[in-house]
Amino acid sequence: MQLPEGYIDSQGALERTFELPSFRDAIAFVGRVADLAEEANHHPDITISYKKVTLRWTTHSAGGLTDLDYELASRTDALVEP
């Protein structure tokens, strides 16, 4: 599969760091990602550092990447701005 825009394959996970305008914007973005993850019952690893949010999509039970990881990673771009 092709990597979603902005993502890298990092040790069996799709990883991308988003830089938002402010800390509040970063936290709001994480909330939207959480809603997406809950809806799909598939949750990324999330790291927050001030205005930067790093997402890592992987399927632990499959030992790596699945189609769902690619789908959800692709959908995160639309969540950057509400």
Secondary structure as UniProt FT lines:
FT   TURN            5..6
FT   STRAND          8..9
FT   STRAND          14..19
FT   HELIX           23..40
FT   STRAND          45..49
FT   TURN            50..51
FT   STRAND          52..57
FT   HELIX           60..62
FT   HELIX           67..75
FT   HELIX           76..79
//
